[in-house]
Each structure stands twice: as C-alpha cells, then as structure tokens.
Amino acid sequence: MAKNFKLPTGWYFSTITDLVDNVLPPLLGKLTVDNAWAYVYAITMWSENVDGTEYFHIIESDKLNTKNGRMLAARAADYLATHLVPGETRDPLTVVDQIGKARAEVRANQGFGPPKTKRDPNVTGAAFETALQVLVEKLCGVIPSRTPPLRTLQGFELAPEGYHSRPDLVLFGPRDFRLLISTKWTLRKERVGTYLHESYFYRKRRPDLQIAFVVNEFQPNILRHLSTDPLVDRVYHVNKRMLLDLRSPFAQLPPGTSIPVETLTGSHPDAKAYRQWISMEDRIFDLTDMFADIRMLRNKPDLVIDPEQVDGGVGEDDDEVGI
C-alpha cells in the first residue's frame, strides 16, 4: 500500500476531458451551450447524507441541517430528476459526482479505501474549475489558464509574494490577461468581503480587467451582495433557470393561480421573496451567457462586459457588450 494517496499529474484535466468527450455524451446528449450546465453537474455535483437521506450539496452543509435547507435540496433533486438527463426521468444520484467516482477508483488502485468524508472541498473546487476550463475550450475554442501563478500575469509581475497567488481561471493567457473568473460552488456570506477585496486588488492594478464569478449558489441574499457590487462585472450561475424555479415565491401554487398585486408590494410576507426573485432575474447571468461573452471578448478584445442589464439609464457605449 502506498504511504500517501496522490493523484497523477494532470489528472483532473485528463479525466474531465474524457468525461466530456466520451462518457457523458451518450447520457446527456452531445455537448452544447444549452446543456453545458448538465455536464458541470454530472461532473461536480455531489450529495450529503443527513439523517439517512441523501441531499444535493447546493447550500453549505450547516444549512442542510435546517428544515428549509433540506426542502430546497429536495426540490433540487426533483428538478434534476426531470431535467438532468433529456427526455426521461432518472434518479440524479446515479448521474452526478462523476469526478468523485473516478477519484475513488484511483484510490482503490493505490490500495486506499473510501475517504473519511464524502467530499474534500478541494476536490469540488478543482473539479469545478477544470470542468469550466474544458467546456470553455470545447465551446469557445480557447482554453483558459487554470490557477496560474499571479506573478506570471501581465501587470502583476511585482505583486506581493503569496498574495492570492493563483486566480481560478484567466482568459486569454498570461500575456493577454483580460478576464478573470472566480469559481465558487457555494458562498458563505462572511467570505464575500474577502472575494471583493481580492477583486479590488486586481482592479486597482489593472483597471481594464474584467472580473466575473461563476457560482452554484442558491441563497438570494448572498447572490445580491455579490452581483450588485461595482467591483464585479458579472455573476454567472451554472443553471439560472433552476435557480429561479427553486426560489420562485409562487412555485408551490397550482398553475394558473391568480396572484393579488398587494402580495407583491409593501410589507406583505411574499413581497420580499418576490423582490429577491426579480433581483436574481435582473442581476444574475446564466452559464450560456458566459460562453457568449467569452466568444465576444475573444473576437473583439477591446470590448468590456457591461455589468448593467438594461443600461441603468445610460446609453449603450461602443465598448460595451450589449445585453
């Protein structure tokens, strides 16, 4: 038995490339911009056991111990059962966590049993970053740099040693550094300030730099903090439609139910949830938008991403990506 478990060099990239090229197309259909979210989920999504029931990790683990958290995760399972594999209803637990299954196989080959915890956070982070890296290459024809040393990037050669030295994804390369993408599967509210501080550091040294986040967060208040900050150009969600469906304040109502206007305004209990929902509709972008933006920036590198959805009262400029 080996003394320490170790993945081969380049394992995440080679494994996820094989999943995207060979393993997942027969299950999810040929990779397209529209079903890329399903590829991300099949590779990266995983579940946690709470009181004998498996719940999808779409919120932080401590929130799965709450009634509302478990209800949200259960609704996510229902959504994925009918949307993850096209044309059929299937238990999503049999489809997701492809990276976890592949990693377990490597562990077994090295003489190790299952890990003590269901998922090491580093595995989720690496899988999420690499899945996006591979999908951008397949769909946009350009491969992002993953976790490059900060000092190798143009404009950051003299950055302090050790300061957040490896951004998640960088486009289009160390010498053509235009877009930085931070990947966060879920977000803790107390960590958002740290991410914004990092964005400030990047923007201060490179005012032309575009800063975006790709997340799988389902908490409206956290998404609002991130998406409304002027330091962040765009926040992309892996599946915005799923986010809006799960967080719809009227999802439990029968189809065709009339909703009184007074429930959507003022201090009515439903009004806050409705305003949060509208904010996510306006401020959060979909993974499909990310691919379109990358293609646009690649074709016209002088463009910048416009963080406003509908101009905010300002006319569209020639150097903005129109929405």
C-alpha positions in Angstrom: 0.0 0.0 0.0 1.3 3.5 -0.8 2.0 5.7 2.1 0.1 8.7 0.7 -2.7 8.9 -1.8 -1.7 11.0 -4.7 -3.4 11.8 -8.0 -1.3 11.6 -11.2 -0.1 14.9 -12.6 -2.8 16.5 -14.8 -5.4 14.0 -13.6 -8.3 16.5 -13.3 -7.9 17.8 -16.8 -7.4 14.4 -18.5 -10.2 12.8 -16.5 -12.7 15.6 -17.1 -11.8 15.8 -20.8 -12.5 12.1 -21.1 -15.8 12.5 -19.3 -16.8 15.4 -21.7 -15.6 13.6 -24.8 -16.6 10.0 -24.2 -18.5 9.2 -21.0 -21.2 11.9 -20.8 -22.4 12.4 -24.4 -24.3 9.1 -24.5 -26.0 10.0 -21.3 -26.6 13.8 -21.6 -26.5 14.2 -25.4 -23.9 16.0 -27.5 -22.3 18.9 -25.6 -23.9 22.2 -26.5 -24.0 25.7 -24.9 -27.5 24.9 -23.7 -26.7 21.6 -21.9 -23.3 22.5 -20.6 -24.8 23.0 -17.1 -25.8 19.4 -17.1 -22.2 18.4 -17.8 -21.0 20.6 -14.9 -23.5 19.0 -12.6 -22.7 15.4 -13.7 -19.0 16.0 -13.1 -19.1 18.1 -10.0 -22.4 17.9 -8.1 -22.4 15.6 -5.1 -24.7 14.7 -2.2 -24.5 14.7 1.6 -26.2 12.3 4.0 -28.4 13.9 6.6 -30.3 11.6 8.9 -30.1 8.8 6.4 -31.3 10.8 3.4 -29.0 12.0 0.5 -29.4 15.7 -0.2 -27.6 17.5 -3.0 -24.9 20.0 -2.0 -26.4 23.2 -3.3 -26.1 25.0 0.0 -23.5 25.0 2.8 -23.5 21.8 4.9 -24.7 23.6 8.1 -27.8 24.8 6.3 -28.7 21.2 5.3 -29.4 20.7 9.0 -32.4 23.1 8.8 -35.8 22.3 7.5 -35.7 25.0 4.8 -32.3 23.8 3.7 -33.5 20.2 3.3 -36.7 21.3 1.5 -34.6 23.3 -1.0 -32.3 20.4 -1.6 -35.2 18.0 -2.1 -36.7 20.4 -4.7 -33.3 20.5 -6.4 -33.5 16.7 -6.6 -37.0 16.9 -8.2 -35.8 19.4 -10.7 -32.7 17.4 -11.7 -34.7 14.2 -11.9 -36.7 15.6 -14.9 -34.1 18.0 -16.4 -30.6 16.5 -16.0 -31.0 13.6 -18.5 -33.0 14.8 -21.5 -36.2 13.0 -22.4 -36.5 10.9 -19.3 -36.9 10.9 -15.5 -34.0 9.4 -13.7 -32.6 9.4 -10.2 -29.9 12.1 -10.5 -27.8 10.4 -7.8 -26.9 7.8 -10.4 -25.7 10.5 -12.8 -23.8 13.1 -10.7 -20.4 13.1 -8.9 -18.5 11.6 -11.8 -15.3 13.1 -10.5 -15.9 11.6 -7.1 -16.4 8.1 -8.7 -13.3 8.5 -10.8 -11.2 9.6 -7.8 -12.4 6.7 -5.7 -11.2 4.3 -8.5 -7.8 5.9 -8.3 -7.8 5.5 -4.5 -8.7 1.8 -4.8 -6.0 1.2 -7.4 -3.4 2.7 -4.9 -4.7 0.5 -2.1 -6.8 3.1 -0.3 -10.4 2.7 0.8 -13.1 5.4 0.5 -12.2 8.8 2.0 -13.3 9.6 5.6 -15.5 12.4 4.4 -17.9 12.3 1.4 -16.1 15.2 -0.3 -13.0 17.1 0.3 -13.7 20.8 -0.6 -10.5 20.9 -2.6 -12.0 18.2 -4.9 -15.1 20.3 -5.6 -13.0 23.4 -6.3 -10.6 21.6 -8.6 -13.4 19.8 -10.4 -15.5 22.9 -10.9 -12.6 24.9 -12.2 -11.4 22.2 -14.6 -14.9 21.4 -15.8 -15.3 25.1 -16.8 -11.9 25.1 -18.3 -12.6 22.1 -20.5 -16.1 23.3 -21.5 -14.8 26.8 -22.5 -12.2 25.1 -24.7 -14.8 22.9 -26.3 -17.5 25.6 -26.8 -15.4 28.7 -27.3 -12.3 27.5 -28.9 -10.0 28.9 -26.3 -8.6 27.3 -23.2 -8.4 29.4 -20.0 -5.3 29.2 -17.8 -6.3 27.5 -14.6 -4.7 28.7 -11.3 -1.7 30.4 -12.9 0.8 32.0 -10.5 -0.3 35.6 -10.1 3.2 37.0 -10.9 3.1 35.3 -14.3 0.2 37.5 -15.4 0.8 40.8 -17.3 0.5 43.7 -14.9 1.0 41.6 -11.8 4.7 40.8 -12.1 5.5 42.8 -9.0 2.5 41.7 -6.9 3.3 40.9 -3.3 4.7 37.4 -2.8 2.0 34.9 -1.8 -1.0 37.3 -2.3 -3.8 35.1 -3.6 -1.2 33.8 -6.0 -3.4 31.6 -8.2 -6.6 33.0 -9.6 -9.1 30.3 -10.6 -9.4 30.9 -14.3 -7.7 33.5 -16.5 -8.6 34.4 -20.1 -7.0 34.6 -22.5 -3.5 33.8 -21.3 -0.7 35.3 -19.1 0.3 37.9 -21.8 -3.3 38.6 -22.9 -4.9 38.9 -19.5 -8.4 40.3 -20.0 -10.8 38.3 -18.0 -10.6 36.7 -14.5 -13.2 34.2 -13.5 -13.5 33.1 -9.8 -15.4 29.8 -9.4 -17.3 29.3 -6.2 -19.6 26.3 -5.8 -21.3 27.8 -2.8 -20.6 31.0 -0.9 -20.6 31.9 2.8 -21.7 35.5 3.5 -18.7 36.2 5.6 -16.4 35.2 2.8 -17.9 37.6 0.2 -16.0 40.5 1.6 -12.7 38.6 1.1 -13.6 37.9 -2.5 -14.4 41.6 -3.1 -11.1 42.6 -1.5 -9.3 40.4 -4.0 -11.4 41.9 -6.8 -10.3 45.4 -5.6 -6.7 44.3 -5.6 -6.9 43.0 -9.2 -8.9 46.0 -10.5 -6.5 48.5 -8.8 -3.6 47.1 -10.7 -5.5 46.5 -13.9 -8.4 48.9 -14.4 -9.2 47.3 -17.7 -9.5 43.8 -16.2 -12.9 42.1 -16.3 -13.9 40.3 -13.1 -16.6 37.6 -13.1 -17.8 34.9 -10.8 -19.3 31.5 -11.7 -21.3 30.1 -8.9 -23.8 27.4 -8.0 -25.1 29.4 -5.0 -28.9 29.3 -4.3 -29.1 31.9 -1.4 -30.7 35.1 -2.8 -29.2 37.4 -0.2 -25.6 36.2 -0.9 -26.1 36.5 -4.7 -27.4 40.0 -4.2 -24.3 41.1 -2.2 -22.0 39.7 -4.9 -23.9 40.7 -8.1 -24.6 44.3 -7.0 -21.1 45.2 -6.1 -19.4 47.6 -8.5 -16.2 45.5 -8.4 -17.9 42.6 -10.0 -18.7 42.8 -13.7 -20.9 39.7 -13.9 -22.1 36.8 -11.8 -22.9 33.7 -13.8 -24.9 30.8 -12.3 -24.4 27.3 -13.5 -28.2 27.0 -14.1 -30.1 30.2 -13.7 -33.4 28.6 -14.7 -33.1 26.1 -11.9 -32.2 28.9 -9.5 -35.3 30.9 -10.4 -37.5 27.8 -10.3 -36.3 26.7 -6.9 -36.5 30.2 -5.5 -39.8 31.2 -7.1 -42.1 32.6 -4.2 -45.1 31.0 -6.0 -43.6 27.7 -7.0 -46.0 25.7 -4.8 -49.1 27.3 -6.2 -51.2 25.4 -8.8 -50.7 26.6 -12.4 -53.0 29.5 -13.3 -53.4 30.7 -9.8 -54.2 34.4 -9.6 -51.7 36.4 -7.5 -53.1 39.5 -5.9 -51.0 42.6 -6.6 -51.0 43.6 -3.0 -48.9 40.5 -2.1 -46.1 41.8 -4.3 -45.6 45.2 -2.7 -45.1 46.8 0.7 -44.5 44.6 3.7 -46.5 41.6 2.7 -44.6 38.4 3.6 -44.4 37.3 -0.1 -43.1 40.7 -1.2 -39.5 40.3 0.0 -39.2 36.9 -1.7 -40.6 38.4 -4.9 -38.2 41.3 -4.9 -35.3 38.9 -4.3 -36.5 36.8 -7.2 -36.8 39.8 -9.5 -33.3 40.9 -8.4 -31.9 37.5 -9.4 -33.7 37.6 -12.7 -32.2 41.0 -13.4 -28.7 40.7 -12.0 -27.6 37.0 -12.4 -26.5 35.7 -15.7 -26.6 32.1 -17.0 -23.7 29.8 -18.0 -24.9 30.3 -21.6 -24.2 34.0 -21.2 -20.7 33.3 -20.1 -19.9 31.4 -23.3 -21.4 34.1 -25.4 -19.4 36.8 -23.5 -16.2 34.9 -23.9 -16.7 34.5 -27.6 -17.5 38.2 -27.9 -14.4 39.2 -26.0 -12.3 36.8 -27.9 -13.5 38.2 -31.3 -13.3 41.8 -30.1 -10.7 42.0 -27.3 -11.2 45.8 -26.9 -14.7 45.2 -25.5 -15.6 45.2 -21.9 -18.5 43.4 -20.2 -21.3 45.8 -19.3 -22.5 44.9 -15.7 -25.9 46.6 -16.2 -28.8 44.6 -17.6 -30.7 47.5 -19.2 -28.2 50.4 -19.3 -29.3 51.7 -15.9 -30.4 54.9 -17.6 -27.2 55.2 -19.5 -27.0 54.7 -23.3 -25.0 51.8 -24.6 -21.5 52.6 -25.4 -19.4 51.3 -28.3 -17.1 49.5 -25.9 -19.8 47.6 -24.1 -21.1 44.1 -24.7 -24.8 44.7 -25.3 -27.2 42.6 -23.5 
